[in-house]
Structures are given as C-alpha cells and as structure tokens.
Amino acid sequence: MATVTSSPVSLIAAAAGGSFLLEDRAPEEVLTPEDLSVEQRQIAETAVRFAREQILPASAQIEAKEDGVMRGLLAHAAELGFTAVDVPEEYGGLGLDKTTSALVADHISVNASFSTAFGAHVGIGTLPIVWYGTEAQKQRYLPKLASMEMVAAYALSEATSGSDAMNIRTRAVLSPDGTQYVLNGEKMWITNAGFADLYTVFAKVDGEKFSAFLVERGTPGFSVAKEEHKLGIRGSSTCALVFSDCRIPVENLLGEVGKGHHIAFNILNMGRFKLGAACVGGGRQAVELGIRYAKERVAFGKPIAEFGLIQRKIASCVTRLYVTESMTYRTSGMMDAALAALSPEIAHSPREIQKRIEEYAVECSILKVFGSEMLDHLADELVQIMGGYGYVEDYPAERIYRDARINRIFEGTNEINRLIITGWLMKRAMSGQLPLLPAIKRLMDEMMESPSFDNEDSDAPLAREAKVLASLRKLFLLAAGAASQRYMTALQDQQEVMADLADCILAIYALESALLRARKLAGSSRGSSSGSISGAASIVAVMTSAFADEAMATVEQAARRVLAASAEGDALAIQLGVLRRLSRIVPVDAIAVNRNIAGYFTNLGRYKV
C-alpha cells in the first residue's frame, strides 16, 4: 500500500466535541469525501476492488463458515495493508490517519460477516494494545496483529453485563508469589472467538478493580465454547469464552489495575466510529442492489424504477446514505485535525492520541446510532423493492436484512448510546466546557420577545435549509431548557426525555453535516467547468432540502414530547407556542424532489456523489 499524505486539514477545524449544537461552521472547515487526497482515493479504490473481486464472490462460503475462508480473506486484507492502517510504523504498521482508516472500513463493508470480523480485529482487538500496551507488549503483539499472523478479539460482554459493562463478574486474583493473575469467569458473544489468537479480556481484580488482560489462545484454563447460531452475520465467529483457574503472567496486565474502564470505553468510541463508517459501505451496497433490481424488474409494461412509490424508496435511501457519509468524514476530519495540532514531542503519544479522539465521543455515538438505523432502513427497503425475491436466501437482500439488525446492538445498544449522547453533553454543560446553559438562558429570554424574521440572506445557497438548522438548534435548546428546569440533576433518570433530546442532537449534526457538504460542493461547482461536479452539487442540494424537512419533523415531535413531560399549564402553553413558531417551515415538494433524486441515481446505477 502506498504511503498516504494526510488529508487537507489546514483549514479543517478541530472543533470542540458537541460544539455543533451552538456554533456555525463554514464549509471549508469540514472534511468531505470530495476533499480526499490522491493517495487516499487510491486506497479507497483498492478496497473497492478487494471487496468486489474477493469478498463478494466468497459470500456463500463466508456464510457457511467454510474452513479457512474468513482467515484467508483477512490475510489477503493484510497483504494489501488494510490491517496495518492503525498500527504505528515502529511496530510494523502504517500509522495512517483516521480518514484513511474510515475509508477502508467503509469500502470493504460489502459483506457484514467479513466486515464484522475485520472490524473486531483492527479496531477493538488491536487498538487496546496500541493505546495502552507496554513497550514489551507492543513489540510482541502489534507486528503480528498488523500482518494477521495473529487475529485479535475483544472480550467485555457477559451474560449479565452487556450494556452494563461495569457489572462484569469475571474475577482475577494475583497469585501468592506475585507472578500470575488467576482468572475465573465467562464471556459471551465474543466476535472472532472461534479462531482468534489473542484476546483482550476484562475482569475485576479481587472482584472490585476493573482491569484488562491479554490472553493468548492455548493458555491453560482458557477454553472457547461452541459457535453461536445467530440471526445474522452468520459467517462471523461468535463464541463464549470460559476461564477456569486460567493463569496469566503479570506482564499481560494491560494498562493499570483498576483502570480497565478507561480502556473499555475509549476503545468503544473508535468502535462506534468505525461501525458508522462500515454502515456507509453496507448502505452503498444495498442501494446499488435495489437500483439494479428496480431497473431490471418490469411490471405493468415498464421498469418498477419508474413507479413513484419505488422512486420514493430510492430517494429516501440515497438521501440518508448521503447524510451518514457526510457525518462520517466530517468526524474523521475533526479527529485528524486535532491530531495534526499535537506538538512534535507528543504527536506519537498513544495517550495524547486517544485523548484527542475521546473529544469526539458524542459524534462517535451519533454515527453509531444514525448509521445503524440508516442501514436498517435501507435493508428493509431493499427487501420491499425486491418483493418475494428479497425474502428468499437465493438473493442477497435476505442476508443484508438479517445482517443489518445487529448494528443497533453492537458497541452499546442504540438506547444506551442515546443516553450517552445527551448525558455527555449535559455533563459538559454543567462543567462549563460547553456553553449550553447560557445558550438556553438566551433562548428563554428571547421567548419573551417579539419574533425576529431576519435570519439569513434568502439568496444564499440553501438559505432555507440553514434557517431550518437554526430552528432545530433553538428547538433543542427549548426542550433541553424545559427538561433541565423540571428535572435538574435527576434528568439522567428520565430515559425517554434523554432519548428524545438525543434525537434532536442527531438531527442537528446530521443536517449541518449535509448542509456544509452541499455548500462546499456548490462552491466547487461555481469554480469548475466540470459537469460531474455541477451535477453532484445540484443533487446534494436537493437531498439536503429533503432531509431538512425530515429533520424538522423528527425534532418537532421529539421536542413536543419533552415539553409535555417537563411543563404544564401556562408555561407549557407558552413553550408550545414557541415550538409552533420555530417549526413553521415552507416544505419542499416532496414528490417532485423524490422523483428528481431517484431519477439521478437510477440513471447513475448506484450511489455516488
């Protein structure tokens, strides 16, 4: 694989995590897929070829778990350098940027079983050692993980502690001579378990101190249970792990005793980010299959792609895919900008790197939730477009539909991630790191004033959508202010309210990401004679308009529920009046817009901006 020049990050803003709720960004401050370097595009093209020429043809063998197929494909991915992207050069890796890492996760994700195995190895399997390993651990394991000589797995979940990770029961006790830890317990639903060589295992030292250990296959007292029979991702290995007086050298403690939660939660941030990127790749595959079938299937004398209700489905799918793709690379761009700002003395410090990535924990959770639900929607619509053919195993839609379901459970359920999103931002607000509370107060004062109708130059590109975004932010502040005033520190116990606020946050980040990318493309279009750029700029503007209406509907309903749960009487009446004013928009002609979007991508035959 060629050495990669970093993304053009000189103008990309390393904005504070969550600041999108309060601050406007300029298009040149965000990274979009159109900004990729030549080297990054070459890597993406290599990943596309690998996916089409190696992964897709092996789908049936992967699904059947034929011996050696998955490991062989992973080895081939290693030969192309894909498993070395996140490993530092001094340990046999390539040490590339997070945008390149996202590109690989995105473009190889045409088969969910493979992308699950690959993601577990390169992300949650390898990164704990990159970020928290001792020098000896890195020298011993990272070169083998980068080359796929060893396959990695990550063992956190247990039968009684999935989302409640701190409730694990696996126990570690230091031996009397101080040379070993003795592990006892079980882990559940561990990806790659059946063929992994190295496991990051979480246990409580003396039943209290949450810690992590590196356990090699073949260690006495360690065994792998039978393969689970799953609804989806059947080609990936998922087993339970059993530890019965399993003796681990003290040198295999990862990080510090009692600090394992730092490893678990920081690694999950990257896992969520990569999952969002993988959902983009899976969505792209689903859209291509749906468009192809709709063009080929003839009913009532014409291709079903010409039917309005099929066009509505295609338009909805490509619009949500465009939005998720925009969020993914915007987030990777912020990560890379933050890492590029590190001084030379600490630029390669694993702790400093993970601290900069942790800054975007809320954006990672947003990507996980939005991406997984986007892919669920696309998989469902693919089955519907294909009708009976979509429901039988002879066609890929059935597998894609089953495979997509796990993403809402992986890396923390979407319910847990919604609570994380709102809780993380409210915690920042209470600490003063995010000026959310002053913004809420300003809005409360504004509610008592006459409405203002000056917002933005109506001749500016996508001015209506920018006004919608401004209204979404105010609706969130209105709802968050009412909830905070009603529940104060007990807000975290109101899960329904927290989830509704999270949906507002999701919609704001999604719409702003789509809007900034559309405006950036519009600027490129004005400065270029390329018809392809002009066409892309036009269609993303239309998709952004369509999504703005969808985002407003989502936020208006969520905010209404929060207000109803947080106020009553005259106060509620006033707040609902403000809500009506803020949510009043002139809608686009959805029928014409959907036909336009569907026609563009149907003619193209796939999703590509």
C-alpha positions in Angstrom: 0.0 0.0 0.0 1.3 3.5 -0.9 2.2 5.9 1.8 -0.6 8.3 2.5 -0.3 12.1 2.6 -2.5 13.4 5.3 -5.9 14.9 4.4 -6.0 18.6 3.5 -6.6 19.5 7.2 -5.0 23.0 7.1 -8.5 24.6 7.1 -10.4 21.8 8.8 -11.4 22.8 12.2 -10.6 20.6 15.2 -13.9 21.9 16.7 -14.7 21.0 20.3 -16.8 17.9 20.7 -20.5 18.8 20.7 -19.9 22.4 19.6 -22.1 21.8 16.5 -25.1 22.4 18.8 -24.2 26.1 19.3 -21.6 27.1 16.7 -21.9 27.6 13.0 -19.1 26.1 10.8 -18.0 27.3 7.4 -17.9 24.7 4.6 -14.1 24.9 4.3 -13.8 23.9 8.0 -15.2 20.4 7.4 -13.8 17.5 5.6 -15.9 15.9 2.9 -15.3 12.8 0.7 -14.6 15.2 -2.1 -11.5 16.5 -0.3 -9.6 13.2 -0.2 -6.0 13.2 -1.3 -4.9 11.3 -4.4 -3.3 8.6 -2.2 -6.5 8.2 -0.1 -8.5 7.8 -3.2 -6.1 5.1 -4.4 -6.5 3.2 -1.1 -10.3 3.5 -1.4 -10.2 2.1 -4.9 -8.0 -0.8 -3.8 -10.5 -1.5 -1.0 -13.4 -1.4 -3.6 -11.6 -3.9 -5.9 -10.8 -6.2 -3.0 -14.4 -6.1 -1.9 -15.8 -6.8 -5.4 -13.2 -9.3 -6.5 -12.5 -11.2 -3.3 -15.2 -10.7 -0.6 -18.4 -10.7 -2.6 -17.6 -13.8 -4.6 -16.9 -15.7 -1.4 -20.2 -14.6 0.3 -21.7 -18.1 0.2 -18.6 -19.7 1.7 -18.3 -17.0 4.4 -22.0 -17.5 5.3 -21.4 -21.3 5.6 -18.2 -20.8 7.7 -16.1 -22.9 5.3 -12.8 -23.7 6.9 -10.1 -21.2 6.2 -12.2 -18.8 4.1 -12.5 -15.9 6.6 -9.0 -16.2 7.8 -7.8 -16.3 4.2 -9.6 -13.2 3.3 -8.3 -11.4 6.4 -4.8 -12.5 5.4 -5.4 -11.0 1.9 -6.5 -7.8 3.5 -3.3 -7.8 5.5 -1.3 -8.2 2.3 -3.0 -5.0 1.0 -2.0 -3.2 4.2 -5.6 -2.8 5.5 -5.0 -4.4 8.9 -1.9 -2.2 9.5 -3.6 1.2 9.0 -4.0 2.0 12.7 -0.8 0.4 13.9 2.3 2.7 14.3 5.1 2.3 11.8 7.6 1.3 14.5 5.6 -1.8 15.2 5.2 -3.0 11.7 2.1 -0.8 10.8 1.4 2.1 8.5 0.3 4.6 11.1 -2.2 6.4 8.8 -4.8 9.0 9.5 -8.3 8.3 10.8 -9.9 9.3 7.5 -7.9 6.6 5.7 -8.9 4.2 8.4 -12.6 5.1 7.9 -12.2 4.7 4.1 -11.0 1.2 4.5 -13.8 0.3 6.9 -16.3 1.9 4.6 -15.3 0.4 1.3 -14.7 -3.2 2.4 -18.1 -3.5 4.0 -20.0 -5.3 1.3 -20.4 -8.4 3.4 -21.3 -7.8 7.1 -19.8 -11.1 8.4 -16.4 -10.1 6.9 -16.6 -6.5 8.0 -17.5 -7.6 11.5 -14.5 -9.9 11.7 -12.2 -7.3 10.2 -13.5 -4.5 12.4 -13.2 -6.5 15.6 -9.6 -7.3 14.7 -8.3 -3.9 13.5 -10.4 -1.8 16.0 -11.4 -3.1 19.4 -9.0 -6.1 19.0 -5.8 -4.2 18.2 -6.2 -0.6 19.4 -6.2 -1.5 23.2 -2.5 -2.6 22.7 -1.7 0.4 20.5 -3.0 2.9 23.1 -2.4 1.1 26.4 0.2 -1.6 25.9 3.6 -1.6 27.4 6.6 -1.4 25.1 7.2 -5.1 25.5 3.5 -5.9 24.7 3.6 -3.7 21.6 6.8 -5.3 20.4 5.5 -8.8 21.0 2.0 -8.4 19.5 1.5 -5.5 17.2 3.7 -6.7 14.3 1.8 -10.0 14.3 -1.6 -8.3 14.5 -0.7 -5.9 11.7 0.4 -8.8 9.4 -2.5 -11.0 10.5 -0.1 -13.6 11.9 -2.3 -13.2 14.9 -6.1 -12.5 15.0 -7.4 -10.4 17.8 -10.7 -10.4 19.8 -12.2 -8.2 22.5 -13.9 -9.8 25.4 -16.0 -7.5 27.6 -19.6 -8.7 27.5 -21.0 -11.3 29.9 -24.4 -12.9 30.3 -25.4 -10.4 33.0 -23.4 -7.4 31.8 -23.9 -6.3 28.2 -24.5 -2.5 28.2 -23.9 -2.5 32.0 -20.2 -3.2 31.4 -19.0 -2.3 34.9 -21.2 -5.2 36.3 -18.8 -7.9 35.0 -18.3 -11.0 37.2 -15.1 -12.4 35.7 -12.6 -12.3 38.5 -8.8 -12.0 38.6 -6.7 -12.7 41.7 -2.9 -12.2 42.0 -1.1 -15.4 42.8 0.7 -15.5 46.2 4.1 -15.3 44.5 3.0 -12.2 42.5 3.9 -13.6 39.1 0.4 -14.5 37.8 -3.2 -13.5 37.7 -5.7 -16.3 38.0 -8.9 -15.7 36.0 -12.3 -17.3 36.6 -15.5 -16.5 34.7 -17.2 -16.4 31.3 -17.5 -14.0 28.5 -20.4 -14.0 26.0 -20.9 -13.1 22.3 -17.2 -12.6 21.5 -16.5 -11.8 17.9 -13.7 -13.8 16.3 -13.6 -16.0 19.3 -13.5 -19.2 17.4 -10.2 -18.5 15.6 -8.6 -15.6 17.4 -5.1 -15.9 18.8 -5.1 -13.0 21.2 -8.0 -11.8 23.5 -8.3 -8.6 25.4 -10.2 -9.8 28.5 -11.8 -7.6 31.1 -12.0 -8.8 34.7 -12.2 -7.4 38.2 -9.1 -7.9 40.3 -10.2 -9.2 43.7 -13.7 -8.8 42.5 -13.5 -5.0 42.6 -10.9 -3.4 40.4 -12.0 -3.3 36.8 -8.9 -4.3 34.7 -7.8 -5.7 31.3 -5.6 -8.6 30.4 -4.1 -10.1 27.3 -4.8 -13.8 27.0 -3.4 -16.0 24.3 -5.1 -19.0 22.8 -3.9 -22.2 24.3 -3.3 -20.7 27.8 -4.1 -23.5 30.3 -7.5 -22.9 31.9 -8.8 -21.0 29.0 -11.3 -22.5 26.5 -13.6 -21.4 23.7 -17.2 -22.7 23.7 -19.2 -23.7 20.6 -20.2 -21.3 17.9 -23.4 -19.4 18.4 -26.2 -19.8 15.8 -27.2 -16.2 15.0 -30.0 -14.4 13.2 -27.4 -12.5 11.1 -23.7 -12.2 10.5 -23.6 -16.0 10.4 -20.3 -16.1 8.7 -18.5 -14.4 11.6 -17.3 -16.3 14.6 -19.2 -15.7 17.8 -18.5 -17.8 20.9 -18.4 -17.7 24.7 -15.1 -17.8 26.5 -14.5 -19.8 29.7 -11.8 -19.1 32.2 -11.2 -21.8 34.9 -8.2 -21.0 37.1 -6.6 -19.5 33.9 -3.2 -18.3 34.8 -2.0 -15.1 33.1 1.5 -13.7 33.5 1.5 -10.4 35.3 3.3 -9.0 32.2 0.0 -9.5 30.4 -1.9 -6.9 32.5 -3.0 -4.3 30.0 -2.7 -0.8 31.4 -3.2 -0.4 35.2 -5.1 -2.4 37.8 -8.4 -0.7 38.3 -8.2 1.4 35.2 -9.7 -1.0 32.7 -12.8 1.1 32.3 -10.7 3.7 30.5 -9.6 1.1 28.0 -13.1 -0.3 27.6 -14.9 3.0 27.0 -12.2 4.8 24.9 -11.8 1.8 22.6 -15.6 1.7 22.2 -15.5 5.3 20.9 -13.4 4.2 17.9 -15.5 1.0 17.6 -18.6 3.2 17.2 -16.9 5.5 14.7 -15.8 2.5 12.6 -19.2 0.9 12.8 -20.7 4.1 11.4 -18.2 4.0 8.5 -19.0 0.3 7.9 -22.7 1.1 7.7 -22.0 3.6 4.9 -20.3 0.8 2.9 -23.1 -1.6 3.7 -25.7 1.0 2.7 -23.9 1.7 -0.6 -24.1 -2.0 -1.4 -27.9 -2.2 -0.6 -28.7 0.9 -2.7 -26.8 -0.5 -5.7 -28.7 -3.8 -5.5 -32.0 -2.0 -5.1 -31.5 0.3 -8.1 -30.3 -2.6 -10.3 -33.3 -4.7 -9.5 -35.7 -1.7 -9.9 -34.3 -1.0 -13.4 -34.5 -4.7 -14.5 -37.8 -5.7 -13.0 -40.7 -4.9 -15.4 -44.3 -4.7 -14.2 -47.3 -3.4 -16.0 -45.2 -2.8 -19.0 -42.4 -0.7 -17.5 -39.4 -1.0 -15.1 -40.6 -0.5 -11.5 -37.9 2.2 -11.1 -40.4 4.4 -13.0 -43.1 3.9 -10.3 -43.5 6.8 -7.9 -43.5 4.7 -4.7 -40.4 2.9 -5.7 -38.8 6.3 -6.5 -39.7 7.5 -3.1 -37.9 4.5 -1.6 -34.8 5.0 -3.7 -34.7 8.7 -2.8 -35.2 8.1 0.9 -32.3 5.6 0.9 -29.8 7.6 -1.0 -30.6 10.7 1.0 -30.0 9.0 4.3 -26.8 7.4 2.9 -25.5 10.8 1.8 -26.2 12.3 5.2 -24.4 9.5 7.0 -21.4 9.6 4.7 -21.2 13.4 5.2 -21.2 12.9 9.0 -18.6 10.1 8.9 -15.9 12.0 7.0 -16.7 15.3 8.8 -15.9 13.4 12.1 -12.8 11.8 10.8 -11.6 15.2 9.5 -12.0 16.7 13.0 -10.1 13.8 14.5 -7.3 14.2 12.1 -7.2 18.0 12.6 -7.0 17.5 16.3 -4.2 15.0 15.9 -2.3 17.2 13.5 -2.3 20.0 16.0 -0.3 17.9 18.5 3.2 19.2 19.1 6.1 17.1 17.7 7.0 16.0 21.2 3.7 14.3 21.8 2.4 13.6 18.3 3.1 9.9 18.6 2.0 9.5 22.3 -0.8 6.9 22.4 -2.4 8.6 25.4 -2.4 12.0 23.7 -3.9 10.5 20.6 -6.7 8.7 22.5 -7.4 11.9 24.4 -8.0 13.8 21.2 -10.2 11.1 19.8 -12.2 11.0 23.1 -13.0 14.6 22.5 -15.4 13.3 19.8 -17.1 10.7 21.9 -20.5 12.2 21.3 -20.0 12.4 17.5 -18.9 8.7 17.5 -22.1 7.7 19.3 -24.2 9.8 16.9 -22.6 8.0 14.0 -23.2 4.6 15.5 -26.9 5.3 16.1 -27.6 7.2 12.9 -25.6 4.8 10.7 -27.1 1.6 12.1 -30.6 2.9 11.8 -29.9 4.2 8.3 -28.7 0.8 7.2 -31.7 -0.9 8.8 -33.9 1.4 6.8 -32.0 0.7 3.5 -32.0 -3.1 4.1 -35.8 -3.1 4.8 -36.5 -1.0 1.6 -34.2 -3.3 -0.4 -36.3 -6.3 0.6 -39.5 -4.4 -0.2 -38.3 -3.3 -3.6 -37.4 -6.9 -4.5 -40.6 -8.3 -3.1 -40.7 -12.1 -2.9 -37.1 -12.3 -4.3 -36.0 -10.2 -1.4 -37.3 -12.7 1.1 -35.5 -15.8 -0.2 -32.0 -16.9 0.5 -31.1 -17.2 -3.2 -30.7 -13.4 -3.3 -28.5 -11.1 -1.1 -31.3 -8.9 0.2 -32.4 -11.5 2.7 -28.9 -11.8 4.1 -28.4 -8.0 4.2 -31.7 -7.6 6.1 -30.7 -10.1 8.7 -27.1 -8.8 9.0 -28.1 -5.2 9.5 -30.1 -5.9 12.7 -27.0 -6.5 14.9 -25.6 -3.0 14.4 -28.2 -1.5 16.7 -26.9 -3.8 19.5 -23.1 -3.8 18.8 -20.8 -1.3 20.6 -23.5 -0.4 23.1 -27.2 -0.6 22.1 -28.7 2.4 20.4 -30.7 3.0 23.6 -27.6 3.2 25.7 -25.9 5.4 23.1 -28.8 7.8 23.1 -28.4 8.2 26.8 -24.6 8.6 26.4 -25.2 11.4 23.8 -27.4 13.5 26.0 -25.6 12.7 29.2 -22.2 13.5 27.8 -23.3 16.9 26.5 -25.2 17.8 29.7 -22.2 16.8 31.7 -20.1 19.1 29.6 -22.6 21.9 30.0 -22.6 21.5 33.8 -18.8 21.7 33.9 -18.7 24.8 31.7 -16.9 23.0 28.9 -19.8 23.6 26.6 -21.7 26.9 26.9 -25.1 25.2 26.7 -26.7 26.6 29.8 -26.0 30.3 28.7 -27.5 29.5 25.3 -30.6 28.0 27.0 -30.9 31.2 29.1 -30.6 33.4 26.0 -33.4 31.4 24.3 -35.6 31.7 27.3 -35.1 35.5 27.3 -35.8 35.5 23.5 -39.1 33.6 24.0 -40.5 36.7 25.8 -39.6 39.0 22.8 -41.3 39.5 19.5 -40.3 37.0 16.8 -37.4 38.0 14.6 -37.6 37.4 10.9 -34.1 38.3 9.9 -32.1 35.2 9.7 -30.0 34.8 6.6 -29.8 36.2 3.1 -32.5 34.4 1.2 -30.3 34.5 -1.9 -27.6 32.5 -0.3 -27.2 28.8 -1.4 -29.5 26.6 0.7 -30.7 29.5 2.8 -34.0 27.8 3.7 -32.1 24.7 5.0 -29.8 27.0 7.0 -32.8 28.5 8.6 -34.2 25.1 9.4 -30.9 24.2 11.0 -31.1 27.4 13.2 -34.6 26.5 14.2 -33.6 22.9 15.1 -30.9 24.3 17.4 -33.4 26.5 19.1 -36.0 23.7 19.4 -33.3 21.6 21.1 -32.4 24.4 23.5 -36.1 25.0 24.2 -36.6 21.3 25.1 -33.3 20.9 26.9 -34.0 24.1 29.0 -37.5 22.9 30.0 -36.2 19.4 30.9 -33.3 20.8 32.9 -35.5 23.2 34.8 -38.0 20.4 35.6 -35.7 17.6 36.5 -32.4 19.2 37.2 -29.8 16.6 38.3 -32.5 13.8 38.1 -32.7 14.3 34.3 -30.4 11.3 33.8 -33.2 9.1 35.3 -35.7 10.2 32.7 -34.6 7.9 29.9 -37.4 8.8 27.5 -36.6 12.5 27.8 -32.9 11.8 27.4 -33.6 9.8 24.2 -35.8 12.5 22.7 -33.2 15.1 23.3 -30.6 12.7 21.7 -32.8 12.5 18.6 -32.8 16.3 18.4 -29.0 16.2 18.7 -28.7 13.5 16.0 -30.8 15.6 13.6 -28.8 18.7 14.1 -25.4 17.1 13.5 -26.8 15.2 10.5 -28.4 18.2 8.8 -25.4 20.5 9.4 -23.0 17.9 8.0 -25.2 17.5 4.9 -25.6 21.3 4.5 -21.9 22.1 4.9 -21.0 19.4 2.3 -23.7 20.7 -0.1 -22.4 24.2 0.2 -18.8 23.1 -0.3 -19.8 21.3 -3.4 -21.8 24.3 -4.6 -18.6 26.4 -4.2 -16.6 23.8 -6.2 -19.3 23.8 -8.9 -19.1 27.6 -9.3 -15.3 27.4 -9.7 -15.3 24.5 -12.1 -16.4 23.7 -15.6 -16.9 20.0 -14.7 -20.4 18.8 -15.5 -20.0 16.0 -13.0 -19.2 18.4 -10.1 -22.1 20.6 -11.2 -24.5 17.7 -11.3 -23.3 16.4 -7.9 -23.7 19.8 -6.4 -27.2 20.1 -7.7 -28.4 16.7 -6.4 -26.8 17.0 -3.0 -28.6 20.4 -2.6 -31.9 18.6 -3.4 -31.1 15.8 -0.9 -30.2 18.3 1.8 -33.5 20.1 1.2 -35.4 16.8 1.5 -33.5 15.8 4.7 -34.1 19.2 6.2 -37.9 18.6 6.2 -37.3 15.1 7.7 -35.1 16.5 10.4 -37.6 19.2 11.3 -40.4 16.6 11.6 -38.2 14.5 13.9 -37.1 17.3 16.1 -40.6 18.9 16.3 -42.1 15.7 17.6 -39.3 14.9 20.0 -39.3 18.4 21.4 -43.1 18.3 21.8 -42.8 15.2 23.9 -40.1 16.6 26.1 -42.1 19.8 26.7 -45.2 17.9 27.6 -43.2 15.8 30.1 -41.4 18.9 31.5 -44.0 21.7 31.9 -47.8 22.2 32.4 -50.4 25.0 32.4 -49.4 28.5 31.2 -45.7 27.6 31.0 -46.4 24.7 28.7 -48.8 26.8 26.5 -46.1 29.4 26.0 -43.5 26.8 25.2 -45.7 25.1 22.7 -46.4 28.5 21.1 -42.6 29.0 20.6 -42.3 25.4 19.3 -45.0 26.1 16.7 -43.3 29.3 15.6 -39.9 27.6 15.3 -41.1 24.5 13.5 -43.1 26.5 10.9 -41.3 26.0 7.6 -42.3 26.0 3.9 -41.9 22.4 2.9 -40.3 21.3 -0.3 -42.5 19.5 -2.9 -41.5 16.0 -1.7 -43.0 14.2 -4.7 -41.0 16.3 -7.2 -37.9 16.2 -5.1 -38.0 12.4 -4.6 -38.5 11.9 -8.3 -35.6 14.1 -9.1 -33.3 12.3 -6.6 -34.4 8.8 -7.7 -34.0 9.7 -11.4 -30.5 10.9 -10.9 -29.2 7.8 -9.0 -31.2 5.4 -11.1 -29.5 6.8 -14.2 -26.2 6.5 -12.5 -27.0 3.0 -11.4 -25.5 3.4 -7.9 -24.9 5.8 -5.1 -22.0 8.1 -5.9 -21.8 11.9 -5.3 
